[in-house]
């Protein structure tokens, strides 16, 4: 790992969620969905996507499939 690169690379319970992976169905509930994305300093999600929050991390997720398009990790 290059110097200065964070060891923590993903989100989720075991940091296993990375760009392109699928968030499990049990985490795709309204409890995790960020409806006030502006209030969280996030950009508007594209059509078919929504922001999810897990702890201090934000995930931009495809609504239908749960595939992660983007992660914002709170180190």
mmJSON file of the N, C-alpha and C atoms, coordinates in Angstrom:
{"data_MODEL":{"atom_site":{
"group_PDB":["ATOM","ATOM","ATOM","ATOM","ATOM","ATOM","ATOM","ATOM","ATOM","ATOM","ATOM","ATOM","ATOM","ATOM","ATOM","ATOM","ATOM","ATOM","ATOM","ATOM","ATOM","ATOM","ATOM","ATOM","ATOM","ATOM","ATOM","ATOM","ATOM","ATOM","ATOM","ATOM","ATOM","ATOM","ATOM","ATOM","ATOM","ATOM","ATOM","ATOM","ATOM","ATOM","ATOM","ATOM","ATOM","ATOM","ATOM","ATOM","ATOM","ATOM","ATOM","ATOM","ATOM","ATOM","ATOM","ATOM","ATOM","ATOM","ATOM","ATOM","ATOM","ATOM","ATOM","ATOM","ATOM","ATOM","ATOM","ATOM","ATOM","ATOM","ATOM","ATOM","ATOM","ATOM","ATOM","ATOM","ATOM","ATOM","ATOM","ATOM","ATOM","ATOM","ATOM","ATOM","ATOM","ATOM","ATOM","ATOM","ATOM","ATOM","ATOM","ATOM","ATOM","ATOM","ATOM","ATOM","ATOM","ATOM","ATOM","ATOM","ATOM","ATOM","ATOM","ATOM","ATOM","ATOM","ATOM","ATOM","ATOM","ATOM","ATOM","ATOM","ATOM","ATOM","ATOM","ATOM","ATOM","ATOM","ATOM","ATOM","ATOM","ATOM","ATOM","ATOM","ATOM","ATOM","ATOM","ATOM","ATOM","ATOM","ATOM","ATOM","ATOM","ATOM","ATOM","ATOM","ATOM","ATOM","ATOM","ATOM","ATOM","ATOM","ATOM","ATOM","ATOM","ATOM","ATOM","ATOM","ATOM","ATOM","ATOM","ATOM","ATOM","ATOM","ATOM","ATOM","ATOM","ATOM","ATOM","ATOM","ATOM","ATOM","ATOM","ATOM","ATOM","ATOM","ATOM","ATOM","ATOM","ATOM","ATOM","ATOM","ATOM","ATOM","ATOM","ATOM","ATOM","ATOM","ATOM","ATOM","ATOM","ATOM","ATOM","ATOM","ATOM","ATOM","ATOM","ATOM","ATOM","ATOM","ATOM","ATOM","ATOM","ATOM","ATOM","ATOM","ATOM","ATOM","ATOM","ATOM","ATOM","ATOM","ATOM","ATOM","ATOM","ATOM","ATOM","ATOM","ATOM","ATOM","ATOM","ATOM","ATOM","ATOM","ATOM","ATOM","ATOM","ATOM","ATOM","ATOM","ATOM","ATOM","ATOM","ATOM","ATOM"],
"id":[1,2,3,4,5,6,7,8,9,10,11,12,13,14,15,16,17,18,19,20,21,22,23,24,25,26,27,28,29,30,31,32,33,34,35,36,37,38,39,40,41,42,43,44,45,46,47,48,49,50,51,52,53,54,55,56,57,58,59,60,61,62,63,64,65,66,67,68,69,70,71,72,73,74,75,76,77,78,79,80,81,82,83,84,85,86,87,88,89,90,91,92,93,94,95,96,97,98,99,100,101,102,103,104,105,106,107,108,109,110,111,112,113,114,115,116,117,118,119,120,121,122,123,124,125,126,127,128,129,130,131,132,133,134,135,136,137,138,139,140,141,142,143,144,145,146,147,148,149,150,151,152,153,154,155,156,157,158,159,160,161,162,163,164,165,166,167,168,169,170,171,172,173,174,175,176,177,178,179,180,181,182,183,184,185,186,187,188,189,190,191,192,193,194,195,196,197,198,199,200,201,202,203,204,205,206,207,208,209,210,211,212,213,214,215,216,217,218,219,220,221,222,223,224,225],
"type_symbol":["N","C","C","N","C","C","N","C","C","N","C","C","N","C","C","N","C","C","N","C","C","N","C","C","N","C","C","N","C","C","N","C","C","N","C","C","N","C","C","N","C","C","N","C","C","N","C","C","N","C","C","N","C","C","N","C","C","N","C","C","N","C","C","N","C","C","N","C","C","N","C","C","N","C","C","N","C","C","N","C","C","N","C","C","N","C","C","N","C","C","N","C","C","N","C","C","N","C","C","N","C","C","N","C","C","N","C","C","N","C","C","N","C","C","N","C","C","N","C","C","N","C","C","N","C","C","N","C","C","N","C","C","N","C","C","N","C","C","N","C","C","N","C","C","N","C","C","N","C","C","N","C","C","N","C","C","N","C","C","N","C","C","N","C","C","N","C","C","N","C","C","N","C","C","N","C","C","N","C","C","N","C","C","N","C","C","N","C","C","N","C","C","N","C","C","N","C","C","N","C","C","N","C","C","N","C","C","N","C","C","N","C","C","N","C","C","N","C","C","N","C","C","N","C","C"],
"label_atom_id":["N","CA","C","N","CA","C","N","CA","C","N","CA","C","N","CA","C","N","CA","C","N","CA","C","N","CA","C","N","CA","C","N","CA","C","N","CA","C","N","CA","C","N","CA","C","N","CA","C","N","CA","C","N","CA","C","N","CA","C","N","CA","C","N","CA","C","N","CA","C","N","CA","C","N","CA","C","N","CA","C","N","CA","C","N","CA","C","N","CA","C","N","CA","C","N","CA","C","N","CA","C","N","CA","C","N","CA","C","N","CA","C","N","CA","C","N","CA","C","N","CA","C","N","CA","C","N","CA","C","N","CA","C","N","CA","C","N","CA","C","N","CA","C","N","CA","C","N","CA","C","N","CA","C","N","CA","C","N","CA","C","N","CA","C","N","CA","C","N","CA","C","N","CA","C","N","CA","C","N","CA","C","N","CA","C","N","CA","C","N","CA","C","N","CA","C","N","CA","C","N","CA","C","N","CA","C","N","CA","C","N","CA","C","N","CA","C","N","CA","C","N","CA","C","N","CA","C","N","CA","C","N","CA","C","N","CA","C","N","CA","C","N","CA","C","N","CA","C","N","CA","C","N","CA","C","N","CA","C","N","CA","C"],
"label_alt_id":[null,null,null,null,null,null,null,null,null,null,null,null,null,null,null,null,null,null,null,null,null,null,null,null,null,null,null,null,null,null,null,null,null,null,null,null,null,null,null,null,null,null,null,null,null,null,null,null,null,null,null,null,null,null,null,null,null,null,null,null,null,null,null,null,null,null,null,null,null,null,null,null,null,null,null,null,null,null,null,null,null,null,null,null,null,null,null,null,null,null,null,null,null,null,null,null,null,null,null,null,null,null,null,null,null,null,null,null,null,null,null,null,null,null,null,null,null,null,null,null,null,null,null,null,null,null,null,null,null,null,null,null,null,null,null,null,null,null,null,null,null,null,null,null,null,null,null,null,null,null,null,null,null,null,null,null,null,null,null,null,null,null,null,null,null,null,null,null,null,null,null,null,null,null,null,null,null,null,null,null,null,null,null,null,null,null,null,null,null,null,null,null,null,null,null,null,null,null,null,null,null,null,null,null,null,null,null,null,null,null,null,null,null,null,null,null,null,null,null,null,null,null,null,null,null],
"label_comp_id":["UNK","UNK","UNK","UNK","UNK","UNK","UNK","UNK","UNK","UNK","UNK","UNK","UNK","UNK","UNK","UNK","UNK","UNK","UNK","UNK","UNK","UNK","UNK","UNK","UNK","UNK","UNK","UNK","UNK","UNK","UNK","UNK","UNK","UNK","UNK","UNK","UNK","UNK","UNK","UNK","UNK","UNK","UNK","UNK","UNK","UNK","UNK","UNK","UNK","UNK","UNK","UNK","UNK","UNK","UNK","UNK","UNK","UNK","UNK","UNK","UNK","UNK","UNK","UNK","UNK","UNK","UNK","UNK","UNK","UNK","UNK","UNK","UNK","UNK","UNK","UNK","UNK","UNK","UNK","UNK","UNK","UNK","UNK","UNK","UNK","UNK","UNK","UNK","UNK","UNK","UNK","UNK","UNK","UNK","UNK","UNK","UNK","UNK","UNK","UNK","UNK","UNK","UNK","UNK","UNK","UNK","UNK","UNK","UNK","UNK","UNK","UNK","UNK","UNK","UNK","UNK","UNK","UNK","UNK","UNK","UNK","UNK","UNK","UNK","UNK","UNK","UNK","UNK","UNK","UNK","UNK","UNK","UNK","UNK","UNK","UNK","UNK","UNK","UNK","UNK","UNK","UNK","UNK","UNK","UNK","UNK","UNK","UNK","UNK","UNK","UNK","UNK","UNK","UNK","UNK","UNK","UNK","UNK","UNK","UNK","UNK","UNK","UNK","UNK","UNK","UNK","UNK","UNK","UNK","UNK","UNK","UNK","UNK","UNK","UNK","UNK","UNK","UNK","UNK","UNK","UNK","UNK","UNK","UNK","UNK","UNK","UNK","UNK","UNK","UNK","UNK","UNK","UNK","UNK","UNK","UNK","UNK","UNK","UNK","UNK","UNK","UNK","UNK","UNK","UNK","UNK","UNK","UNK","UNK","UNK","UNK","UNK","UNK","UNK","UNK","UNK","UNK","UNK","UNK","UNK","UNK","UNK","UNK","UNK","UNK"],
"label_asym_id":["A","A","A","A","A","A","A","A","A","A","A","A","A","A","A","A","A","A","A","A","A","A","A","A","A","A","A","A","A","A","A","A","A","A","A","A","A","A","A","A","A","A","A","A","A","A","A","A","A","A","A","A","A","A","A","A","A","A","A","A","A","A","A","A","A","A","A","A","A","A","A","A","A","A","A","A","A","A","A","A","A","A","A","A","A","A","A","A","A","A","A","A","A","A","A","A","A","A","A","A","A","A","A","A","A","A","A","A","A","A","A","A","A","A","A","A","A","A","A","A","A","A","A","A","A","A","A","A","A","A","A","A","A","A","A","A","A","A","A","A","A","A","A","A","A","A","A","A","A","A","A","A","A","A","A","A","A","A","A","A","A","A","A","A","A","A","A","A","A","A","A","A","A","A","A","A","A","A","A","A","A","A","A","A","A","A","A","A","A","A","A","A","A","A","A","A","A","A","A","A","A","A","A","A","A","A","A","A","A","A","A","A","A","A","A","A","A","A","A","A","A","A","A","A","A"],
"label_entity_id":["1","1","1","1","1","1","1","1","1","1","1","1","1","1","1","1","1","1","1","1","1","1","1","1","1","1","1","1","1","1","1","1","1","1","1","1","1","1","1","1","1","1","1","1","1","1","1","1","1","1","1","1","1","1","1","1","1","1","1","1","1","1","1","1","1","1","1","1","1","1","1","1","1","1","1","1","1","1","1","1","1","1","1","1","1","1","1","1","1","1","1","1","1","1","1","1","1","1","1","1","1","1","1","1","1","1","1","1","1","1","1","1","1","1","1","1","1","1","1","1","1","1","1","1","1","1","1","1","1","1","1","1","1","1","1","1","1","1","1","1","1","1","1","1","1","1","1","1","1","1","1","1","1","1","1","1","1","1","1","1","1","1","1","1","1","1","1","1","1","1","1","1","1","1","1","1","1","1","1","1","1","1","1","1","1","1","1","1","1","1","1","1","1","1","1","1","1","1","1","1","1","1","1","1","1","1","1","1","1","1","1","1","1","1","1","1","1","1","1","1","1","1","1","1","1"],
"label_seq_id":[1,1,1,2,2,2,3,3,3,4,4,4,5,5,5,6,6,6,7,7,7,8,8,8,9,9,9,10,10,10,11,11,11,12,12,12,13,13,13,14,14,14,15,15,15,16,16,16,17,17,17,18,18,18,19,19,19,20,20,20,21,21,21,22,22,22,23,23,23,24,24,24,25,25,25,26,26,26,27,27,27,28,28,28,29,29,29,30,30,30,31,31,31,32,32,32,33,33,33,34,34,34,35,35,35,36,36,36,37,37,37,38,38,38,39,39,39,40,40,40,41,41,41,42,42,42,43,43,43,44,44,44,45,45,45,46,46,46,47,47,47,48,48,48,49,49,49,50,50,50,51,51,51,52,52,52,53,53,53,54,54,54,55,55,55,56,56,56,57,57,57,58,58,58,59,59,59,60,60,60,61,61,61,62,62,62,63,63,63,64,64,64,65,65,65,66,66,66,67,67,67,68,68,68,69,69,69,70,70,70,71,71,71,72,72,72,73,73,73,74,74,74,75,75,75],
"pdbx_PDB_ins_code":[null,null,null,null,null,null,null,null,null,null,null,null,null,null,null,null,null,null,null,null,null,null,null,null,null,null,null,null,null,null,null,null,null,null,null,null,null,null,null,null,null,null,null,null,null,null,null,null,null,null,null,null,null,null,null,null,null,null,null,null,null,null,null,null,null,null,null,null,null,null,null,null,null,null,null,null,null,null,null,null,null,null,null,null,null,null,null,null,null,null,null,null,null,null,null,null,null,null,null,null,null,null,null,null,null,null,null,null,null,null,null,null,null,null,null,null,null,null,null,null,null,null,null,null,null,null,null,null,null,null,null,null,null,null,null,null,null,null,null,null,null,null,null,null,null,null,null,null,null,null,null,null,null,null,null,null,null,null,null,null,null,null,null,null,null,null,null,null,null,null,null,null,null,null,null,null,null,null,null,null,null,null,null,null,null,null,null,null,null,null,null,null,null,null,null,null,null,null,null,null,null,null,null,null,null,null,null,null,null,null,null,null,null,null,null,null,null,null,null,null,null,null,null,null,null],
"Cartn_x":[0.852,0.0,0.894,0.635,1.462,1.372,2.441,2.41,1.288,0.616,-0.444,-1.804,-1.876,-3.155,-3.819,-5.08,-5.807,-5.902,-5.795,-5.926,-7.381,-8.296,-9.717,-10.177,-10.615,-10.915,-12.393,-13.226,-14.629,-15.547,-16.833,-17.851,-18.516,-19.43,-20.199,-19.654,-20.354,-19.999,-18.541,-18.032,-16.644,-15.81,-16.263,-15.582,-15.469,-16.426,-16.38,-17.129,-17.883,-18.628,-17.719,-17.5,-16.636,-17.384,-16.882,-17.504,-17.681,-18.892,-19.188,-19.746,-19.62,-20.197,-21.663,-22.353,-23.785,-24.053,-24.822,-25.217,-26.278,-26.134,-27.125,-28.519,-29.531,-30.924,-31.291,-30.799,-31.166,-30.699,-29.761,-29.294,-29.94,-30.775,-31.41,-32.811,-32.96,-34.249,-34.245,-35.423,-35.532,-34.754,-34.459,-33.692,-32.318,-31.716,-30.375,-30.373,-31.514,-31.583,-31.512,-30.68,-30.535,-31.48,-32.553,-33.491,-33.074,-32.376,-31.901,-30.43,-30.18,-28.79,-28.092,-28.802,-28.172,-27.698,-28.526,-28.194,-26.979,-26.651,-25.475,-24.28,-24.445,-23.349,-23.097,-24.121,-23.979,-24.604,-24.152,-24.739,-26.023,-26.854,-28.113,-27.826,-28.467,-28.222,-28.84,-28.18,-28.77,-30.054,-30.868,-32.107,-31.789,-32.554,-32.36,-31.387,-30.861,-29.904,-30.376,-29.889,-30.087,-28.867,-28.732,-27.651,-28.086,-27.171,-27.381,-26.291,-26.611,-25.62,-25.465,-24.221,-23.907,-22.828,-23.183,-22.25,-21.931,-20.651,-20.232,-19.963,-20.22,-19.952,-21.213,-21.039,-22.157,-21.898,-22.958,-22.87,-23.928,-23.543,-24.475,-24.808,-26.076,-26.468,-27.599,-27.519,-28.61,-29.809,-30.956,-32.139,-32.575,-32.584,-33.074,-32.151,-30.849,-29.906,-29.048,-28.907,-28.042,-26.567,-26.23,-24.829,-24.329,-23.146,-22.558,-21.842,-22.243,-21.611,-20.492,-20.684,-19.696,-19.729,-18.575,-18.453,-17.808,-18.293,-17.63,-17.369,-16.109,-15.736,-15.317,-15.799,-15.448,-14.363,-13.128,-12.001,-11.883],
"Cartn_y":[-1.18,0.0,1.238,2.188,3.393,4.211,4.921,5.767,6.793,7.03,8.023,7.512,6.287,5.729,5.071,5.346,4.789,3.269,2.596,1.148,0.737,1.554,1.25,1.615,0.652,0.903,0.828,0.298,0.144,0.525,0.493,0.799,-0.498,-0.372,-1.522,-2.134,-3.135,-3.735,-4.203,-4.774,-5.251,-4.55,-3.37,-2.561,-3.308,-4.194,-5.001,-4.38,-3.293,-2.677,-1.702,-1.964,-1.139,-0.801,0.159,0.55,-0.684,-0.844,-1.989,-3.189,-3.211,-4.325,-4.031,-5.012,-4.907,-4.852,-3.844,-3.734,-4.807,-5.618,-6.652,-6.072,-6.854,-6.427,-5.902,-6.498,-6.067,-4.644,-4.113,-2.74,-1.769,-2.266,-1.403,-0.986,-0.663,-0.215,1.304,1.854,3.311,3.848,2.988,3.403,3.968,3.449,3.852,4.919,5.155,6.091,7.531,8.33,9.759,10.535,11.077,11.857,13.325,13.819,15.205,15.243,14.882,14.792,16.135,17.227,18.559,18.843,18.507,18.725,17.937,16.89,16.077,16.472,17.524,17.981,17.085,16.364,15.445,16.057,15.606,16.085,15.312,15.863,15.209,13.87,12.808,11.509,11.467,10.781,10.644,9.816,9.915,9.139,7.645,6.983,5.548,5.231,6.259,6.08,6.848,6.447,7.242,7.08,8.04,7.987,7.147,6.351,5.594,5.993,5.936,6.232,5.025,4.651,3.589,4.155,4.435,5.109,6.475,6.784,8.052,7.987,6.839,6.646,6.846,7.347,7.535,6.697,6.072,5.237,5.687,5.882,6.181,4.841,4.429,3.058,3.042,2.105,1.897,1.343,2.0,1.622,0.191,-0.19,-1.514,-2.664,-2.461,-3.575,-3.531,-2.352,-2.227,-2.097,-1.913,-1.776,-0.374,-0.334,0.918,1.624,2.87,3.689,4.537,5.018,5.906,5.721,5.904,5.87,7.148,7.657,8.745,8.227,7.941,7.318,8.369,8.238,9.119,8.416,8.816,8.138,8.579],
"Cartn_z":[0.0,0.0,0.0,-0.889,-0.957,0.327,0.68,1.875,1.783,2.895,2.95,2.511,1.959,1.539,2.743,2.927,4.07,3.951,5.089,5.105,4.898,5.393,5.273,3.879,3.108,1.71,1.351,2.217,1.868,3.0,2.726,3.732,4.164,5.094,5.541,6.807,7.32,8.608,8.69,7.609,7.603,6.546,6.133,5.103,3.777,3.517,2.295,1.126,1.372,0.285,-0.446,-1.7,-2.54,-3.824,-4.567,-5.83,-6.716,-7.225,-8.096,-7.362,-6.03,-5.276,-4.994,-4.463,-4.224,-2.728,-2.299,-0.901,-0.646,0.412,0.691,0.926,0.587,0.665,2.059,3.108,4.462,4.773,4.009,4.202,3.222,2.328,1.328,1.765,3.025,3.552,3.681,3.908,4.03,5.227,6.188,7.367,6.977,5.932,5.509,4.409,3.77,2.646,3.143,2.481,2.805,1.89,2.465,1.666,1.586,2.611,2.64,2.217,0.961,0.495,0.536,0.287,0.374,1.792,2.774,4.177,4.63,3.886,4.192,3.332,2.52,1.663,0.466,0.022,-1.109,-2.352,-3.511,-4.764,-5.027,-5.879,-6.223,-6.89,-6.426,-7.062,-8.454,-9.381,-10.721,-10.641,-11.66,-11.724,-11.563,-10.719,-10.498,-9.375,-8.73,-7.63,-6.407,-5.246,-4.037,-3.144,-2.247,-1.276,-0.09,0.428,1.649,2.627,3.895,4.921,5.82,6.035,6.985,7.898,9.153,10.058,9.486,9.329,8.759,7.271,6.656,5.233,4.412,3.181,2.255,1.018,0.527,-0.662,-1.655,-2.901,-3.971,-4.626,-4.481,-4.806,-5.831,-6.777,-7.737,-6.977,-7.12,-6.359,-6.667,-7.921,-8.304,-7.972,-8.127,-7.989,-6.735,-6.131,-4.956,-5.278,-6.562,-6.962,-6.582,-5.995,-5.521,-6.666,-6.905,-7.944,-7.359,-6.113,-5.492,-3.983,-3.347,-1.896,-1.42,-0.307,0.394,1.796,2.077,3.345,4.357,5.562,6.659,7.465,7.239,7.912,9.296],
"occupancy":[1.0,1.0,1.0,1.0,1.0,1.0,1.0,1.0,1.0,1.0,1.0,1.0,1.0,1.0,1.0,1.0,1.0,1.0,1.0,1.0,1.0,1.0,1.0,1.0,1.0,1.0,1.0,1.0,1.0,1.0,1.0,1.0,1.0,1.0,1.0,1.0,1.0,1.0,1.0,1.0,1.0,1.0,1.0,1.0,1.0,1.0,1.0,1.0,1.0,1.0,1.0,1.0,1.0,1.0,1.0,1.0,1.0,1.0,1.0,1.0,1.0,1.0,1.0,1.0,1.0,1.0,1.0,1.0,1.0,1.0,1.0,1.0,1.0,1.0,1.0,1.0,1.0,1.0,1.0,1.0,1.0,1.0,1.0,1.0,1.0,1.0,1.0,1.0,1.0,1.0,1.0,1.0,1.0,1.0,1.0,1.0,1.0,1.0,1.0,1.0,1.0,1.0,1.0,1.0,1.0,1.0,1.0,1.0,1.0,1.0,1.0,1.0,1.0,1.0,1.0,1.0,1.0,1.0,1.0,1.0,1.0,1.0,1.0,1.0,1.0,1.0,1.0,1.0,1.0,1.0,1.0,1.0,1.0,1.0,1.0,1.0,1.0,1.0,1.0,1.0,1.0,1.0,1.0,1.0,1.0,1.0,1.0,1.0,1.0,1.0,1.0,1.0,1.0,1.0,1.0,1.0,1.0,1.0,1.0,1.0,1.0,1.0,1.0,1.0,1.0,1.0,1.0,1.0,1.0,1.0,1.0,1.0,1.0,1.0,1.0,1.0,1.0,1.0,1.0,1.0,1.0,1.0,1.0,1.0,1.0,1.0,1.0,1.0,1.0,1.0,1.0,1.0,1.0,1.0,1.0,1.0,1.0,1.0,1.0,1.0,1.0,1.0,1.0,1.0,1.0,1.0,1.0,1.0,1.0,1.0,1.0,1.0,1.0,1.0,1.0,1.0,1.0,1.0,1.0,1.0,1.0,1.0,1.0,1.0,1.0],
"B_iso_or_equiv":[0.0,0.0,0.0,0.0,0.0,0.0,0.0,0.0,0.0,0.0,0.0,0.0,0.0,0.0,0.0,0.0,0.0,0.0,0.0,0.0,0.0,0.0,0.0,0.0,0.0,0.0,0.0,0.0,0.0,0.0,0.0,0.0,0.0,0.0,0.0,0.0,0.0,0.0,0.0,0.0,0.0,0.0,0.0,0.0,0.0,0.0,0.0,0.0,0.0,0.0,0.0,0.0,0.0,0.0,0.0,0.0,0.0,0.0,0.0,0.0,0.0,0.0,0.0,0.0,0.0,0.0,0.0,0.0,0.0,0.0,0.0,0.0,0.0,0.0,0.0,0.0,0.0,0.0,0.0,0.0,0.0,0.0,0.0,0.0,0.0,0.0,0.0,0.0,0.0,0.0,0.0,0.0,0.0,0.0,0.0,0.0,0.0,0.0,0.0,0.0,0.0,0.0,0.0,0.0,0.0,0.0,0.0,0.0,0.0,0.0,0.0,0.0,0.0,0.0,0.0,0.0,0.0,0.0,0.0,0.0,0.0,0.0,0.0,0.0,0.0,0.0,0.0,0.0,0.0,0.0,0.0,0.0,0.0,0.0,0.0,0.0,0.0,0.0,0.0,0.0,0.0,0.0,0.0,0.0,0.0,0.0,0.0,0.0,0.0,0.0,0.0,0.0,0.0,0.0,0.0,0.0,0.0,0.0,0.0,0.0,0.0,0.0,0.0,0.0,0.0,0.0,0.0,0.0,0.0,0.0,0.0,0.0,0.0,0.0,0.0,0.0,0.0,0.0,0.0,0.0,0.0,0.0,0.0,0.0,0.0,0.0,0.0,0.0,0.0,0.0,0.0,0.0,0.0,0.0,0.0,0.0,0.0,0.0,0.0,0.0,0.0,0.0,0.0,0.0,0.0,0.0,0.0,0.0,0.0,0.0,0.0,0.0,0.0,0.0,0.0,0.0,0.0,0.0,0.0,0.0,0.0,0.0,0.0,0.0,0.0],
"pdbx_formal_charge":[null,null,null,null,null,null,null,null,null,null,null,null,null,null,null,null,null,null,null,null,null,null,null,null,null,null,null,null,null,null,null,null,null,null,null,null,null,null,null,null,null,null,null,null,null,null,null,null,null,null,null,null,null,null,null,null,null,null,null,null,null,null,null,null,null,null,null,null,null,null,null,null,null,null,null,null,null,null,null,null,null,null,null,null,null,null,null,null,null,null,null,null,null,null,null,null,null,null,null,null,null,null,null,null,null,null,null,null,null,null,null,null,null,null,null,null,null,null,null,null,null,null,null,null,null,null,null,null,null,null,null,null,null,null,null,null,null,null,null,null,null,null,null,null,null,null,null,null,null,null,null,null,null,null,null,null,null,null,null,null,null,null,null,null,null,null,null,null,null,null,null,null,null,null,null,null,null,null,null,null,null,null,null,null,null,null,null,null,null,null,null,null,null,null,null,null,null,null,null,null,null,null,null,null,null,null,null,null,null,null,null,null,null,null,null,null,null,null,null,null,null,null,null,null,null],
"auth_seq_id":[1,1,1,2,2,2,3,3,3,4,4,4,5,5,5,6,6,6,7,7,7,8,8,8,9,9,9,10,10,10,11,11,11,12,12,12,13,13,13,14,14,14,15,15,15,16,16,16,17,17,17,18,18,18,19,19,19,20,20,20,21,21,21,22,22,22,23,23,23,24,24,24,25,25,25,26,26,26,27,27,27,28,28,28,29,29,29,30,30,30,31,31,31,32,32,32,33,33,33,34,34,34,35,35,35,36,36,36,37,37,37,38,38,38,39,39,39,40,40,40,41,41,41,42,42,42,43,43,43,44,44,44,45,45,45,46,46,46,47,47,47,48,48,48,49,49,49,50,50,50,51,51,51,52,52,52,53,53,53,54,54,54,55,55,55,56,56,56,57,57,57,58,58,58,59,59,59,60,60,60,61,61,61,62,62,62,63,63,63,64,64,64,65,65,65,66,66,66,67,67,67,68,68,68,69,69,69,70,70,70,71,71,71,72,72,72,73,73,73,74,74,74,75,75,75],
"auth_comp_id":["UNK","UNK","UNK","UNK","UNK","UNK","UNK","UNK","UNK","UNK","UNK","UNK","UNK","UNK","UNK","UNK","UNK","UNK","UNK","UNK","UNK","UNK","UNK","UNK","UNK","UNK","UNK","UNK","UNK","UNK","UNK","UNK","UNK","UNK","UNK","UNK","UNK","UNK","UNK","UNK","UNK","UNK","UNK","UNK","UNK","UNK","UNK","UNK","UNK","UNK","UNK","UNK","UNK","UNK","UNK","UNK","UNK","UNK","UNK","UNK","UNK","UNK","UNK","UNK","UNK","UNK","UNK","UNK","UNK","UNK","UNK","UNK","UNK","UNK","UNK","UNK","UNK","UNK","UNK","UNK","UNK","UNK","UNK","UNK","UNK","UNK","UNK","UNK","UNK","UNK","UNK","UNK","UNK","UNK","UNK","UNK","UNK","UNK","UNK","UNK","UNK","UNK","UNK","UNK","UNK","UNK","UNK","UNK","UNK","UNK","UNK","UNK","UNK","UNK","UNK","UNK","UNK","UNK","UNK","UNK","UNK","UNK","UNK","UNK","UNK","UNK","UNK","UNK","UNK","UNK","UNK","UNK","UNK","UNK","UNK","UNK","UNK","UNK","UNK","UNK","UNK","UNK","UNK","UNK","UNK","UNK","UNK","UNK","UNK","UNK","UNK","UNK","UNK","UNK","UNK","UNK","UNK","UNK","UNK","UNK","UNK","UNK","UNK","UNK","UNK","UNK","UNK","UNK","UNK","UNK","UNK","UNK","UNK","UNK","UNK","UNK","UNK","UNK","UNK","UNK","UNK","UNK","UNK","UNK","UNK","UNK","UNK","UNK","UNK","UNK","UNK","UNK","UNK","UNK","UNK","UNK","UNK","UNK","UNK","UNK","UNK","UNK","UNK","UNK","UNK","UNK","UNK","UNK","UNK","UNK","UNK","UNK","UNK","UNK","UNK","UNK","UNK","UNK","UNK","UNK","UNK","UNK","UNK","UNK","UNK"],
"auth_asym_id":["A","A","A","A","A","A","A","A","A","A","A","A","A","A","A","A","A","A","A","A","A","A","A","A","A","A","A","A","A","A","A","A","A","A","A","A","A","A","A","A","A","A","A","A","A","A","A","A","A","A","A","A","A","A","A","A","A","A","A","A","A","A","A","A","A","A","A","A","A","A","A","A","A","A","A","A","A","A","A","A","A","A","A","A","A","A","A","A","A","A","A","A","A","A","A","A","A","A","A","A","A","A","A","A","A","A","A","A","A","A","A","A","A","A","A","A","A","A","A","A","A","A","A","A","A","A","A","A","A","A","A","A","A","A","A","A","A","A","A","A","A","A","A","A","A","A","A","A","A","A","A","A","A","A","A","A","A","A","A","A","A","A","A","A","A","A","A","A","A","A","A","A","A","A","A","A","A","A","A","A","A","A","A","A","A","A","A","A","A","A","A","A","A","A","A","A","A","A","A","A","A","A","A","A","A","A","A","A","A","A","A","A","A","A","A","A","A","A","A","A","A","A","A","A","A"],
"auth_atom_id":["N","CA","C","N","CA","C","N","CA","C","N","CA","C","N","CA","C","N","CA","C","N","CA","C","N","CA","C","N","CA","C","N","CA","C","N","CA","C","N","CA","C","N","CA","C","N","CA","C","N","CA","C","N","CA","C","N","CA","C","N","CA","C","N","CA","C","N","CA","C","N","CA","C","N","CA","C","N","CA","C","N","CA","C","N","CA","C","N","CA","C","N","CA","C","N","CA","C","N","CA","C","N","CA","C","N","CA","C","N","CA","C","N","CA","C","N","CA","C","N","CA","C","N","CA","C","N","CA","C","N","CA","C","N","CA","C","N","CA","C","N","CA","C","N","CA","C","N","CA","C","N","CA","C","N","CA","C","N","CA","C","N","CA","C","N","CA","C","N","CA","C","N","CA","C","N","CA","C","N","CA","C","N","CA","C","N","CA","C","N","CA","C","N","CA","C","N","CA","C","N","CA","C","N","CA","C","N","CA","C","N","CA","C","N","CA","C","N","CA","C","N","CA","C","N","CA","C","N","CA","C","N","CA","C","N","CA","C","N","CA","C","N","CA","C","N","CA","C","N","CA","C","N","CA","C","N","CA","C","N","CA","C"],
"pdbx_PDB_model_num":[1,1,1,1,1,1,1,1,1,1,1,1,1,1,1,1,1,1,1,1,1,1,1,1,1,1,1,1,1,1,1,1,1,1,1,1,1,1,1,1,1,1,1,1,1,1,1,1,1,1,1,1,1,1,1,1,1,1,1,1,1,1,1,1,1,1,1,1,1,1,1,1,1,1,1,1,1,1,1,1,1,1,1,1,1,1,1,1,1,1,1,1,1,1,1,1,1,1,1,1,1,1,1,1,1,1,1,1,1,1,1,1,1,1,1,1,1,1,1,1,1,1,1,1,1,1,1,1,1,1,1,1,1,1,1,1,1,1,1,1,1,1,1,1,1,1,1,1,1,1,1,1,1,1,1,1,1,1,1,1,1,1,1,1,1,1,1,1,1,1,1,1,1,1,1,1,1,1,1,1,1,1,1,1,1,1,1,1,1,1,1,1,1,1,1,1,1,1,1,1,1,1,1,1,1,1,1,1,1,1,1,1,1,1,1,1,1,1,1,1,1,1,1,1,1]
}}}
